[in-house]
Amino acid sequence: MVSNTAEAACAIEYPSQLFRVVVLDDSASDRLGMDIRRRKETHQNLLYTARVKGKNHDFKAGNLNHGLHYTDSLPGGGAEFIGALDADMIADPQWLRALLPHMLRNSKLALAQPPQAGTLIRT
Amino acid sequence: MQGLDVNFKVTEALKETTGSTWCGGSGYLLRRAAVDDIGGFPTESVGEDMYCSNVLLGKGWDAIYVDETLQSGRVPESYKAHVKQQGRWVGIPA
C-alpha cells in the first residue's frame, strides 16, 4: 500500500529533480525498506527512512519531526515546502502544482490543505 | 458514515471564510519556515494535524483550504476501525 502511495507521489507532474519523496516508515519494516530501495532505480528522488523509536515517540508528529531532521541532513538540506501524504493517500498528478502557487502568492501562508476523498478498497 | 463531504464542503469551507482552516492530516503543503517558527511539528496532542494548524494560526500564519480533489485514500473498513479513527480525531490515542 505504501509503495503505491510512493509511486503515485513520484508520478506527480513536477520536475523530479526539484522534489523528493521520502517514505517515513514508522513501522521500520525491512520489507518496505527493501521495496522502496528497489524502486529507487526508477525514481532517483525517492528516499526511505525509519526512525528509531524510544518510549516517548510522539506518534505521527514525532515521525514528521524525524522527517525534517532527515531531509536537513541530505545534500542541499531541507526543502522550502513540505507536503505530507498518509500511507494510503494516492496523490493526484496535479497535487503539488495545485497547492504551490498559493504559497508563492502569499508569503505568510503556512498551510494549504485540500480535502480528502475516500475510496473504500476491499482487499 | 465515512462521507467526509459535509466536513469538507460545508464545515471546512465555512472555516475557510473565517481564516481558521484546520490541517486535515494528509495531502497538505506546509511552509518549512512556518514549521520552524512553531518549533517543529507539535507533539502535545495525538491529533497532531489539527493541533499543528491551530498553533500556526495562533502565531499569525495564514492557512487555506484548497477546494480541489487532489488525493484519495482508503476509509476504515469496519465499525471498530471507524470508531478508532474518530477517537483519534478527538484526541484519544489509538
Backbone of each chain as ProteinMPNN parsed JSONL, in Angstrom:
{"seq_chain_A": "MVSNTAEAACAIEYPSQLFRVVVLDDSASDRLGMDIRRRKETHQNLLYTARVKGKNHDFKAGNLNHGLHYTDSLPGGGAEFIGALDADMIADPQWLRALLPHMLRNSKLALAQPPQAGTLIRT", "coords_chain_A": {"N_chain_A": [[0.845, -1.211, 0.0], [1.867, 1.274, 0.88], [3.879, 1.473, -0.953], [2.46, 1.899, -3.3], [1.452, 4.426, -2.763], [3.851, 5.827, -2.623], [4.772, 5.54, -5.242], [2.774, 6.909, -6.661], [3.197, 9.44, -5.66], [5.711, 9.955, -6.681], [5.018, 10.152, -9.29], [3.795, 12.557, -9.761], [3.007, 15.592, -11.557], [5.616, 17.223, -11.885], [8.87, 18.601, -12.015], [11.229, 16.094, -11.549], [13.708, 16.514, -10.473], [13.368, 18.507, -8.747], [11.977, 17.883, -6.46], [11.636, 15.784, -3.567], [10.618, 12.5, -2.66], [9.899, 11.188, 0.348], [9.77, 8.338, 2.181], [8.497, 7.855, 5.271], [8.954, 5.569, 7.452], [7.312, 4.387, 10.012], [6.99, 1.915, 11.048], [9.253, 0.637, 10.631], [9.813, -1.358, 8.694], [11.505, -4.011, 7.285], [10.884, -5.16, 4.896], [9.406, -3.212, 3.523], [11.34, -1.243, 3.393], [13.242, -2.475, 1.735], [11.727, -2.746, -0.58], [11.208, -0.089, -1.306], [13.786, 0.816, -1.709], [14.469, -0.66, -3.918], [12.81, 0.463, -5.813], [14.009, 2.833, -6.18], [15.682, 2.72, -8.3], [14.19, 3.402, -10.463], [13.128, 5.798, -9.662], [14.921, 8.398, -8.874], [14.571, 10.349, -6.983], [13.367, 9.253, -4.833], [13.191, 8.394, -1.467], [14.011, 6.722, 1.649], [13.357, 6.371, 5.099], [13.612, 5.164, 8.411], [12.789, 5.814, 11.589], [14.381, 5.443, 14.826], [12.509, 4.414, 17.417], [11.891, 5.686, 20.562], [10.731, 5.494, 24.001], [9.011, 7.667, 24.39], [7.665, 8.426, 21.724], [6.02, 10.154, 20.45], [4.114, 9.704, 18.449], [2.671, 10.384, 15.27], [3.523, 13.005, 14.89], [6.062, 12.971, 15.953], [7.301, 11.318, 14.12], [7.113, 12.884, 11.841], [8.703, 15.045, 12.598], [11.108, 13.728, 12.715], [11.395, 13.271, 10.008], [11.915, 15.867, 9.135], [14.446, 16.347, 10.31], [15.86, 14.378, 8.995], [15.721, 15.126, 6.231], [17.032, 17.522, 6.416], [19.592, 16.671, 6.69], [20.359, 15.841, 4.245], [22.075, 16.188, 1.034], [22.023, 19.508, 0.015], [20.174, 20.125, 1.863], [17.18, 20.722, 3.893], [13.903, 21.122, 2.424], [12.086, 23.965, 1.061], [9.383, 23.794, 1.146], [6.978, 21.538, 2.487], [5.28, 18.634, 1.781], [2.699, 16.422, 2.799], [1.633, 13.083, 2.85], [-0.643, 10.662, 3.797], [-0.225, 7.138, 4.496], [-1.992, 5.733, 2.911], [-2.863, 7.411, 0.956], [-3.423, 8.388, -2.249], [-1.836, 10.515, -4.382], [-3.017, 12.996, -6.569], [-1.909, 13.662, -9.908], [-1.701, 16.418, -10.232], [-1.322, 17.425, -7.731], [0.886, 18.798, -6.29], [1.384, 20.945, -7.996], [-1.009, 22.255, -7.886], [-1.168, 23.213, -5.307], [1.161, 24.656, -4.682], [1.277, 27.307, -5.949], [-0.324, 28.89, -4.282], [1.239, 29.214, -2.042], [3.313, 30.666, -3.096], [2.117, 33.024, -3.753], [1.373, 34.173, -1.352], [3.304, 35.1, 1.187], [2.906, 34.726, 3.831], [1.587, 32.459, 4.138], [1.142, 29.439, 5.704], [0.057, 26.95, 5.438], [-1.577, 24.89, 3.107], [-4.413, 23.232, 2.492], [-5.957, 20.521, 1.016], [-9.117, 18.758, 0.398], [-9.954, 15.415, 1.58], [-10.578, 12.703, -0.369], [-12.49, 9.845, -0.053], [-12.013, 6.437, -0.754], [-13.326, 3.266, -0.725], [-11.528, 0.492, -0.562], [-11.776, -2.759, -0.997], [-9.921, -5.371, 0.233]], "CA_chain_A": [[0.0, 0.0, 0.0], [2.746, 2.44, 0.954], [4.617, 1.537, -2.222], [1.569, 2.555, -4.269], [1.426, 5.838, -2.409], [5.142, 6.397, -3.008], [4.816, 5.586, -6.71], [1.89, 7.997, -7.103], [3.851, 10.696, -5.298], [6.802, 10.166, -7.639], [4.436, 10.361, -10.616], [3.128, 13.855, -9.895], [3.516, 16.399, -12.652], [6.546, 18.223, -11.351], [10.221, 18.123, -12.37], [11.681, 15.179, -10.497], [14.935, 16.988, -9.818], [13.009, 19.604, -7.857], [11.304, 17.445, -5.245], [11.966, 14.446, -3.071], [9.565, 11.75, -1.985], [10.556, 10.491, 1.451], [8.905, 7.417, 2.923], [8.828, 7.86, 6.702], [8.4, 4.284, 7.855], [7.272, 4.296, 11.465], [6.983, 0.524, 11.487], [10.611, 0.147, 10.358], [9.649, -2.664, 8.049], [12.599, -4.354, 6.369], [10.295, -5.468, 3.585], [9.087, -1.945, 2.869], [12.62, -0.596, 3.1], [13.832, -3.118, 0.546], [10.893, -2.449, -1.745], [11.421, 1.307, -1.701], [15.154, 0.944, -2.25], [14.439, -1.241, -5.272], [12.121, 1.412, -6.696], [14.905, 3.973, -6.398], [16.309, 2.59, -9.625], [13.326, 4.133, -11.399], [12.87, 7.151, -9.164], [16.098, 8.83, -8.127], [14.211, 11.265, -5.902], [12.619, 8.506, -3.815], [14.059, 8.1, -0.331], [13.378, 5.944, 2.715], [13.973, 6.438, 6.417], [12.836, 4.601, 9.513], [13.427, 6.317, 12.808], [14.461, 4.569, 15.987], [11.501, 4.96, 18.325], [12.085, 5.498, 22.0], [9.495, 5.317, 24.758], [8.14, 8.805, 24.045], [7.919, 8.616, 20.305], [5.188, 11.266, 19.963], [3.22, 9.322, 17.356], [2.94, 10.856, 13.898], [4.278, 14.252, 14.952], [7.454, 12.578, 16.16], [7.803, 10.786, 12.843], [7.257, 14.02, 10.938], [9.903, 15.786, 13.016], [12.252, 12.93, 12.246], [11.491, 13.552, 8.572], [12.575, 17.166, 8.981], [15.875, 16.157, 10.611], [16.441, 13.538, 7.941], [15.925, 15.886, 4.993], [18.057, 18.536, 6.7], [20.918, 16.055, 6.598], [20.618, 15.445, 2.855], [22.746, 17.225, 0.233], [21.067, 20.545, -0.333], [19.406, 20.444, 3.065], [15.731, 20.588, 3.887], [13.221, 21.866, 1.37], [11.344, 25.157, 1.474], [7.995, 23.392, 1.378], [6.839, 20.13, 2.873], [3.963, 18.061, 1.566], [2.56, 15.177, 3.546], [0.587, 12.173, 2.399], [-0.789, 9.47, 4.629], [0.231, 5.905, 3.843], [-2.968, 5.197, 1.96], [-3.382, 8.517, 0.146], [-2.865, 8.475, -3.593], [-1.83, 11.908, -4.821], [-3.356, 13.324, -7.945], [-0.712, 14.215, -10.554], [-1.685, 17.873, -10.101], [-1.317, 17.759, -6.302], [1.832, 19.827, -5.877], [1.221, 22.116, -8.85], [-2.224, 22.969, -7.489], [-1.009, 23.82, -3.979], [2.334, 25.528, -4.565], [1.071, 28.727, -6.274], [-0.879, 29.613, -3.132], [2.379, 29.537, -1.187], [4.135, 31.677, -3.744], [1.357, 34.276, -3.769], [1.229, 34.736, -0.006], [4.481, 34.658, 1.941], [2.504, 34.428, 5.202], [0.792, 31.235, 4.133], [1.876, 28.306, 6.273], [-0.601, 25.67, 5.183], [-2.612, 24.781, 2.086], [-4.992, 21.919, 2.786], [-7.061, 20.079, 0.162], [-9.956, 17.751, 1.052], [-9.592, 14.014, 1.382], [-11.637, 11.894, -0.971], [-12.355, 8.477, 0.459], [-12.455, 5.319, -1.589], [-13.253, 2.034, 0.063], [-10.931, -0.556, -1.382], [-11.874, -4.029, -0.259], [-8.798, -6.24, -0.14]], "C_chain_A": [[0.872, 1.249, 0.0], [3.511, 2.597, -0.351], [3.769, 2.199, -3.294], [1.529, 4.047, -4.035], [2.714, 6.514, -2.854], [5.227, 6.55, -4.525], [3.97, 6.747, -7.232], [2.527, 9.346, -6.805], [4.989, 11.001, -6.267], [6.257, 10.553, -9.007], [3.733, 11.705, -10.77], [3.783, 14.668, -11.004], [4.362, 17.532, -12.107], [7.943, 17.717, -11.662], [10.834, 17.304, -11.249], [12.945, 15.654, -9.799], [14.63, 18.094, -8.806], [12.224, 19.176, -6.621], [11.795, 16.063, -4.86], [10.69, 13.804, -2.54], [10.257, 10.936, -0.903], [9.532, 9.62, 2.166], [9.379, 7.409, 4.374], [8.182, 6.62, 7.316], [8.438, 4.125, 9.366], [7.148, 2.865, 11.965], [8.339, -0.126, 11.23], [10.583, -1.254, 9.735], [10.786, -2.927, 7.065], [12.068, -4.543, 4.957], [10.0, -4.18, 2.825], [10.368, -1.229, 2.478], [13.245, -1.153, 1.835], [13.047, -2.763, -0.703], [11.128, -1.022, -2.241], [12.8, 1.479, -2.318], [15.232, 0.383, -3.667], [13.825, -0.247, -6.256], [12.979, 2.65, -6.974], [15.574, 3.909, -7.764], [15.506, 3.356, -10.674], [13.165, 5.585, -10.977], [14.038, 7.597, -8.29], [15.756, 9.729, -6.948], [13.391, 10.591, -4.805], [13.571, 8.08, -2.705], [13.275, 7.365, 0.743], [14.116, 6.186, 4.026], [13.028, 5.831, 7.435], [13.496, 5.042, 10.799], [13.484, 5.223, 13.87], [13.531, 5.153, 17.032], [11.849, 4.642, 19.77], [10.738, 5.376, 22.683], [8.511, 6.448, 24.438], [8.344, 9.15, 22.584], [7.015, 9.655, 19.662], [4.429, 10.957, 18.689], [3.638, 9.923, 16.023], [3.765, 12.135, 13.917], [5.758, 13.95, 15.122], [8.077, 12.081, 14.866], [8.027, 11.918, 11.844], [8.487, 14.848, 11.299], [11.17, 15.045, 12.625], [12.483, 13.184, 10.752], [12.201, 14.866, 8.303], [14.078, 17.016, 9.221], [16.563, 15.391, 9.491], [16.713, 14.355, 6.675], [16.943, 17.004, 5.192], [19.451, 17.977, 6.496], [21.281, 15.667, 5.17], [21.382, 16.539, 2.125], [21.727, 18.254, -0.229], [20.178, 20.934, 0.832], [17.911, 20.266, 2.901], [15.091, 21.471, 2.831], [12.451, 23.052, 1.943], [9.893, 24.812, 1.804], [7.941, 21.895, 1.642], [5.409, 19.701, 2.568], [3.877, 16.769, 2.339], [1.399, 14.375, 2.992], [0.54, 10.988, 3.346], [-0.478, 8.23, 3.799], [-0.712, 5.418, 2.755], [-3.507, 6.262, 1.016], [-2.678, 8.593, -1.197], [-2.976, 9.913, -4.074], [-2.229, 12.013, -6.275], [-2.092, 13.895, -8.61], [-0.581, 15.734, -10.412], [-1.463, 18.334, -8.671], [-0.395, 18.934, -5.972], [1.641, 21.11, -6.698], [-0.009, 22.919, -8.464], [-2.025, 23.723, -6.18], [0.096, 24.873, -3.933], [2.066, 27.003, -4.907], [0.494, 29.531, -5.112], [0.233, 30.056, -2.204], [3.193, 30.674, -1.781], [3.443, 33.037, -3.732], [1.341, 34.957, -2.417], [2.366, 34.212, 0.865], [4.139, 34.361, 3.4], [1.701, 33.123, 5.287], [1.635, 30.075, 4.642], [1.342, 26.977, 5.757], [-1.631, 25.795, 4.076], [-3.146, 23.354, 2.165], [-6.117, 21.572, 1.822], [-7.926, 19.057, 0.909], [-9.42, 16.343, 0.813], [-10.783, 13.298, 0.771], [-11.439, 10.466, -0.514], [-12.804, 7.465, -0.574], [-12.296, 4.059, -0.763], [-12.731, 0.935, -0.839], [-10.962, -1.836, -0.584], [-10.74, -4.935, -0.712], [-9.169, -7.688, 0.087]], "O_chain_A": [[0.645, 2.172, -0.783], [3.761, 3.715, -0.802], [4.281, 2.969, -4.107], [1.566, 4.839, -4.977], [2.693, 7.621, -3.39], [5.699, 7.57, -5.028], [4.39, 7.477, -8.13], [2.415, 10.283, -7.595], [5.21, 12.156, -6.632], [6.945, 11.203, -9.793], [3.132, 11.966, -11.813], [4.948, 14.463, -11.345], [3.886, 18.648, -11.898], [8.186, 16.513, -11.581], [10.944, 17.78, -10.118], [13.227, 15.252, -8.67], [15.522, 18.561, -8.098], [11.843, 20.024, -5.814], [12.29, 15.292, -5.682], [9.8, 14.487, -2.034], [11.103, 10.093, -1.2], [8.541, 10.123, 2.695], [10.506, 7.012, 4.672], [6.999, 6.632, 7.657], [9.471, 3.772, 9.934], [7.195, 2.622, 13.171], [8.552, -1.291, 11.565], [11.242, -2.184, 10.2], [10.999, -2.158, 6.128], [12.694, -4.153, 3.972], [10.303, -4.065, 1.638], [10.477, -0.678, 1.383], [13.716, -0.408, 0.975], [13.626, -2.509, -1.76], [11.234, -0.782, -3.444], [12.97, 2.187, -3.311], [15.973, 0.892, -4.507], [14.274, -0.135, -7.397], [12.697, 3.416, -7.896], [15.982, 4.933, -8.312], [16.059, 3.885, -11.639], [13.076, 6.484, -11.813], [14.134, 7.223, -7.121], [16.55, 9.864, -6.017], [12.798, 11.259, -3.958], [14.618, 7.486, -2.96], [12.044, 7.378, 0.754], [15.346, 6.204, 4.062], [11.809, 5.966, 7.336], [14.642, 4.68, 11.068], [12.753, 4.234, 13.824], [13.743, 6.276, 17.488], [12.069, 3.489, 20.142], [9.717, 5.177, 22.024], [7.321, 6.205, 24.239], [9.106, 10.057, 22.248], [7.192, 10.008, 18.496], [4.128, 11.868, 17.918], [4.823, 9.963, 15.693], [4.619, 12.331, 13.052], [6.606, 14.596, 14.507], [9.229, 12.384, 14.557], [9.005, 11.914, 11.096], [9.222, 15.298, 10.42], [12.173, 15.653, 12.253], [13.622, 13.297, 10.298], [12.99, 14.975, 7.364], [14.888, 17.5, 8.43], [17.684, 15.705, 9.091], [17.806, 14.285, 6.112], [17.636, 17.391, 4.251], [20.382, 18.712, 6.169], [22.396, 15.211, 4.917], [21.349, 17.697, 2.541], [20.692, 17.906, -0.796], [19.504, 21.963, 0.788], [17.438, 19.729, 1.899], [15.684, 22.459, 2.397], [12.201, 23.13, 3.146], [9.262, 25.462, 2.637], [8.726, 21.109, 1.112], [4.45, 20.317, 3.032], [4.886, 16.086, 2.517], [0.329, 14.911, 2.703], [1.568, 10.387, 3.655], [-0.469, 8.269, 2.569], [-0.289, 4.772, 1.796], [-4.511, 6.035, 0.342], [-1.473, 8.836, -1.263], [-4.073, 10.465, -4.162], [-1.817, 11.204, -7.106], [-1.289, 14.545, -7.94], [0.525, 16.27, -10.466], [-1.421, 19.539, -8.423], [-0.845, 19.947, -5.436], [1.725, 22.217, -6.165], [-0.056, 24.129, -8.686], [-2.648, 24.762, -5.965], [-0.026, 25.871, -3.223], [2.583, 27.88, -4.215], [0.789, 30.718, -4.971], [0.181, 31.15, -1.642], [3.698, 31.535, -1.061], [4.102, 34.076, -3.704], [1.3, 36.185, -2.34], [2.392, 33.038, 1.233], [4.964, 33.813, 4.131], [1.21, 32.74, 6.349], [2.694, 29.766, 4.095], [2.081, 25.999, 5.652], [-2.465, 26.699, 4.099], [-2.414, 22.393, 1.932], [-7.138, 22.259, 1.805], [-7.509, 18.544, 1.947], [-8.556, 16.117, -0.035], [-11.873, 13.293, 1.343], [-10.329, 9.938, -0.584], [-13.855, 7.623, -1.196], [-11.243, 3.823, -0.172], [-13.412, 0.502, -1.768], [-10.243, -1.974, 0.405], [-10.61, -5.232, -1.899], [-8.36, -8.58, -0.166]]}, "seq_chain_B": "MQGLDVNFKVTEALKETTGSTWCGGSGYLLRRAAVDDIGGFPTESVGEDMYCSNVLLGKGWDAIYVDETLQSGRVPESYKAHVKQQGRWVGIPA", "coords_chain_B": {"N_chain_B": [[-21.317, 6.872, 6.417], [-18.627, 7.299, 6.395], [-18.488, 9.418, 4.778], [-16.882, 12.261, 4.046], [-17.826, 14.496, 3.031], [-19.576, 16.468, 4.102], [-17.979, 17.462, 6.106], [-15.829, 18.572, 4.651], [-16.931, 20.085, 2.482], [-18.784, 21.742, 3.658], [-18.258, 22.411, 6.494], [-15.406, 22.862, 6.517], [-15.205, 24.671, 4.428], [-16.68, 26.767, 5.436], [-15.132, 27.422, 7.665], [-12.91, 28.264, 6.366], [-13.658, 30.757, 5.481], [-13.486, 32.215, 7.723], [-10.87, 32.235, 8.221], [-9.829, 30.077, 9.604], [-8.815, 27.537, 8.936], [-8.339, 24.056, 9.285], [-5.647, 21.787, 9.563], [-5.745, 18.776, 7.848], [-4.421, 16.381, 8.208], [-3.477, 14.888, 6.029], [-2.154, 15.271, 2.72], [-1.599, 17.928, 2.688], [0.228, 21.012, 2.102], [3.024, 22.499, 3.479], [4.762, 25.392, 4.702], [8.135, 25.377, 5.284], [9.51, 27.262, 6.827], [7.51, 28.217, 8.46], [6.849, 26.001, 9.997], [9.24, 25.687, 11.358], [9.105, 28.042, 12.782], [7.226, 27.516, 14.72], [8.509, 25.696, 16.193], [8.802, 23.141, 15.13], [6.884, 20.128, 14.348], [4.126, 20.082, 16.466], [3.972, 18.153, 19.436], [2.245, 17.682, 21.461], [-0.363, 16.787, 21.288], [-2.23, 13.935, 20.256], [-3.765, 14.244, 18.108], [-2.3, 15.466, 15.905], [-2.422, 16.933, 13.599], [-4.589, 18.8, 13.533], [-3.888, 20.205, 15.802], [-1.408, 21.25, 15.109], [-2.124, 23.031, 13.061], [-3.659, 24.842, 14.495], [-1.748, 25.942, 16.217], [-0.094, 27.188, 14.38], [-1.841, 29.105, 13.279], [-2.329, 30.555, 15.568], [0.088, 31.797, 15.864], [0.04, 33.656, 13.96], [0.3, 32.948, 11.306], [-1.009, 32.29, 8.015], [-3.596, 30.096, 6.799], [-4.997, 27.998, 4.347], [-7.825, 26.47, 2.816], [-7.969, 24.395, 0.138], [-10.097, 23.897, -2.334], [-10.019, 21.482, -4.117], [-10.005, 18.301, -5.626], [-7.431, 16.41, -4.774], [-6.266, 14.227, -3.711], [-6.793, 10.824, -2.848], [-8.012, 8.34, -0.67], [-8.034, 5.387, 1.469], [-10.858, 4.371, 3.377], [-11.773, 3.526, 6.773], [-12.513, 0.068, 7.192], [-14.186, -1.209, 8.889], [-16.619, -1.03, 11.551], [-15.437, -0.857, 14.024], [-12.86, 0.029, 13.403], [-13.523, 2.47, 12.352], [-14.549, 3.804, 14.598], [-12.233, 3.908, 16.101], [-10.68, 5.584, 14.528], [-12.181, 7.974, 14.605], [-12.027, 8.451, 17.287], [-9.326, 9.01, 17.545], [-9.275, 11.392, 16.184], [-10.469, 13.08, 17.989], [-8.633, 13.233, 19.936], [-8.011, 10.961, 21.398], [-5.622, 8.627, 22.068], [-4.728, 5.995, 19.822]], "CA_chain_B": [[-20.632, 7.116, 7.706], [-17.305, 7.808, 6.144], [-18.517, 10.511, 3.824], [-16.355, 13.472, 4.655], [-18.312, 15.609, 2.208], [-20.085, 17.552, 4.947], [-16.831, 18.056, 6.785], [-15.012, 19.417, 3.796], [-17.641, 21.058, 1.644], [-19.538, 22.707, 4.462], [-17.535, 22.894, 7.671], [-14.095, 23.423, 6.187], [-15.402, 25.848, 3.584], [-17.101, 27.83, 6.346], [-13.988, 27.821, 8.483], [-12.011, 28.982, 5.464], [-14.066, 32.155, 5.384], [-13.097, 32.9, 8.958], [-9.417, 32.116, 8.359], [-9.463, 29.101, 10.643], [-8.669, 26.212, 8.317], [-7.623, 23.022, 10.035], [-4.844, 20.811, 8.849], [-6.515, 17.535, 7.88], [-3.619, 15.186, 8.417], [-2.846, 14.353, 4.823], [-2.35, 15.991, 1.47], [-1.353, 19.362, 2.825], [1.546, 21.564, 1.824], [3.432, 23.402, 4.557], [5.975, 26.184, 4.51], [9.111, 24.925, 6.288], [9.829, 28.366, 7.736], [6.419, 28.314, 9.436], [7.008, 24.866, 10.909], [10.376, 26.052, 12.226], [8.676, 29.145, 13.634], [6.496, 26.986, 15.872], [9.363, 24.722, 16.869], [8.615, 21.804, 14.592], [5.521, 19.619, 14.485], [3.814, 19.993, 17.891], [3.816, 16.758, 19.84], [1.454, 17.6, 22.687], [-1.658, 16.138, 21.083], [-2.173, 12.856, 19.279], [-4.379, 14.779, 16.889], [-1.24, 16.448, 15.657], [-2.69, 17.776, 12.439], [-5.404, 19.95, 13.943], [-3.13, 20.979, 16.784], [-0.372, 21.984, 14.369], [-2.697, 24.172, 12.35], [-4.061, 25.84, 15.493], [-0.543, 26.634, 16.697], [0.341, 28.076, 13.293], [-2.766, 30.239, 13.21], [-2.114, 31.348, 16.777], [1.313, 32.587, 15.73], [-0.151, 34.683, 12.955], [0.426, 32.451, 9.95], [-2.263, 32.032, 7.319], [-3.84, 28.731, 6.334], [-6.137, 27.986, 3.449], [-8.415, 25.218, 2.372], [-7.989, 24.437, -1.326], [-11.211, 23.01, -2.659], [-9.822, 20.687, -5.33], [-9.734, 16.903, -5.277], [-6.03, 16.182, -5.125], [-5.785, 12.976, -3.116], [-7.874, 9.926, -2.449], [-7.446, 7.299, 0.179], [-8.922, 4.357, 1.974], [-11.597, 4.658, 4.603], [-11.782, 2.317, 7.605], [-13.401, -0.941, 6.615], [-15.062, -1.811, 9.889], [-17.151, -0.073, 12.515], [-14.43, -0.713, 15.088], [-11.781, 0.874, 12.876], [-14.087, 3.81, 12.21], [-14.614, 4.401, 15.937], [-10.846, 4.168, 16.496], [-10.235, 6.762, 13.789], [-12.883, 9.132, 15.127], [-11.461, 8.694, 18.61], [-8.026, 9.661, 17.358], [-9.524, 12.751, 15.732], [-10.801, 13.948, 19.111], [-7.527, 13.282, 20.892], [-7.83, 9.732, 22.171], [-4.599, 7.845, 21.371], [-5.205, 4.696, 19.32]], "C_chain_B": [[-19.264, 7.715, 7.47], [-17.314, 8.935, 5.129], [-18.036, 11.774, 4.498], [-16.821, 14.704, 3.9], [-18.786, 16.769, 3.054], [-18.922, 18.256, 5.614], [-16.102, 19.025, 5.867], [-15.829, 20.479, 3.087], [-18.39, 22.098, 2.468], [-18.678, 23.273, 5.584], [-16.215, 23.559, 7.308], [-14.237, 24.684, 5.345], [-15.82, 27.043, 4.437], [-15.927, 28.358, 7.15], [-13.001, 28.605, 7.647], [-12.373, 30.465, 5.422], [-13.713, 32.92, 6.648], [-11.603, 32.787, 9.185], [-8.994, 31.087, 9.382], [-9.397, 27.68, 10.102], [-7.895, 25.262, 9.217], [-6.817, 22.139, 9.113], [-5.532, 19.45, 8.962], [-5.703, 16.275, 7.931], [-2.941, 14.64, 7.185], [-3.097, 15.266, 3.638], [-2.015, 17.455, 1.522], [0.058, 19.727, 2.384], [1.839, 22.584, 2.913], [4.653, 24.199, 4.144], [6.938, 25.807, 5.63], [9.407, 26.025, 7.301], [8.756, 28.513, 8.819], [6.511, 27.188, 10.46], [8.163, 25.135, 11.875], [9.955, 27.106, 13.234], [7.915, 28.644, 14.855], [7.262, 25.866, 16.562], [9.205, 23.294, 16.382], [7.171, 21.355, 14.747], [5.209, 19.447, 15.971], [3.469, 18.564, 18.289], [2.857, 16.584, 21.021], [0.135, 16.862, 22.526], [-1.53, 15.045, 20.042], [-2.883, 13.244, 17.988], [-3.489, 15.871, 16.347], [-1.562, 17.371, 14.504], [-3.491, 19.008, 12.822], [-4.637, 20.842, 14.902], [-2.096, 21.833, 16.085], [-0.981, 23.214, 13.712], [-3.153, 25.25, 13.331], [-2.869, 26.63, 16.01], [-0.054, 27.617, 15.63], [-0.535, 29.321, 13.231], [-2.557, 31.164, 14.399], [-0.887, 32.242, 16.675], [1.227, 33.578, 14.583], [0.051, 34.234, 11.521], [-0.96, 32.263, 9.346], [-2.371, 30.554, 6.97], [-5.04, 28.774, 5.407], [-6.582, 26.567, 3.145], [-8.553, 25.329, 0.853], [-9.012, 23.422, -1.815], [-11.03, 22.33, -4.02], [-9.512, 19.269, -4.894], [-8.337, 16.55, -5.747], [-5.463, 14.907, -4.529], [-6.992, 12.108, -2.816], [-7.279, 8.765, -1.685], [-8.493, 6.335, 0.67], [-9.645, 4.835, 3.214], [-11.604, 3.386, 5.445], [-12.853, 1.334, 7.146], [-14.309, -1.6, 7.627], [-15.542, -0.727, 10.838], [-16.111, 0.213, 13.592], [-13.306, 0.217, 14.631], [-12.258, 2.321, 12.727], [-14.122, 4.526, 13.552], [-13.218, 4.786, 16.4], [-10.333, 5.436, 15.817], [-10.884, 8.026, 14.339], [-12.348, 9.483, 16.517], [-10.143, 9.437, 18.52], [-8.225, 11.116, 16.97], [-9.962, 13.667, 16.875], [-9.779, 13.842, 20.23], [-7.346, 12.059, 21.749], [-6.786, 8.89, 21.441], [-5.118, 6.475, 20.978], [-4.62, 3.553, 20.125]], "O_chain_B": [[-18.795, 8.543, 8.251], [-16.255, 9.363, 4.667], [-18.685, 12.3, 5.402], [-16.301, 15.803, 4.089], [-18.452, 17.921, 2.778], [-18.877, 19.484, 5.681], [-15.795, 20.153, 6.253], [-15.457, 21.652, 3.09], [-18.602, 23.219, 2.007], [-18.402, 24.472, 5.619], [-15.936, 24.679, 7.734], [-13.49, 25.646, 5.519], [-15.387, 28.172, 4.207], [-15.745, 29.566, 7.3], [-12.33, 29.505, 8.15], [-11.494, 31.323, 5.336], [-13.65, 34.149, 6.633], [-11.108, 33.201, 10.233], [-7.919, 31.201, 9.97], [-9.869, 26.738, 10.739], [-6.903, 25.648, 9.835], [-7.257, 21.79, 8.017], [-5.866, 19.019, 10.066], [-6.242, 15.19, 7.716], [-1.908, 13.98, 7.299], [-4.121, 15.945, 3.563], [-2.129, 18.159, 0.518], [0.949, 18.882, 2.305], [1.002, 23.429, 3.228], [5.47, 23.745, 3.343], [6.586, 25.909, 6.806], [9.541, 25.754, 8.494], [9.055, 28.885, 9.953], [6.278, 27.401, 11.649], [8.066, 24.842, 13.067], [10.381, 27.082, 14.388], [7.952, 29.276, 15.911], [6.717, 25.17, 17.419], [9.445, 22.346, 17.129], [6.329, 22.115, 15.224], [5.937, 18.745, 16.673], [2.763, 17.858, 17.569], [2.677, 15.474, 21.522], [-0.427, 16.367, 23.503], [-0.808, 15.2, 19.058], [-2.647, 12.666, 16.927], [-3.859, 17.045, 16.326], [-1.032, 18.48, 14.432], [-3.118, 20.13, 12.478], [-4.718, 22.068, 14.832], [-1.92, 23.004, 16.421], [-0.424, 24.309, 13.792], [-3.046, 26.44, 13.035], [-2.961, 27.84, 16.219], [0.35, 28.737, 15.943], [-0.038, 30.443, 13.144], [-2.6, 32.388, 14.269], [-0.816, 33.298, 17.303], [2.202, 34.257, 14.262], [-0.019, 35.054, 10.606], [-1.95, 32.098, 10.059], [-1.365, 29.853, 6.859], [-5.995, 29.508, 5.659], [-5.807, 25.613, 3.214], [-9.185, 26.258, 0.35], [-8.793, 22.215, -1.712], [-11.794, 22.575, -4.953], [-8.827, 19.062, -3.893], [-8.081, 16.407, -6.942], [-4.32, 14.542, -4.802], [-8.085, 12.613, -2.562], [-6.196, 8.272, -2.002], [-9.673, 6.441, 0.339], [-9.106, 5.612, 4.002], [-11.458, 2.288, 4.908], [-13.956, 1.726, 6.763], [-15.118, -2.457, 7.273], [-14.954, 0.352, 10.921], [-15.924, 1.354, 14.015], [-12.86, 1.083, 15.384], [-11.5, 3.266, 12.946], [-13.773, 5.703, 13.647], [-13.021, 5.839, 17.007], [-9.647, 6.254, 16.432], [-10.21, 9.04, 14.519], [-12.233, 10.656, 16.874], [-9.867, 10.355, 19.292], [-7.446, 11.981, 17.371], [-9.849, 14.888, 16.764], [-10.022, 14.306, 21.344], [-6.605, 12.098, 22.731], [-7.025, 8.473, 20.308], [-5.874, 5.86, 21.73], [-4.909, 2.39, 19.845]]}, "name": "protein", "num_of_chains": 2, "seq": "MVSNTAEAACAIEYPSQLFRVVVLDDSASDRLGMDIRRRKETHQNLLYTARVKGKNHDFKAGNLNHGLHYTDSLPGGGAEFIGALDADMIADPQWLRALLPHMLRNSKLALAQPPQAGTLIRTMQGLDVNFKVTEALKETTGSTWCGGSGYLLRRAAVDDIGGFPTESVGEDMYCSNVLLGKGWDAIYVDETLQSGRVPESYKAHVKQQGRWVGIPA"}
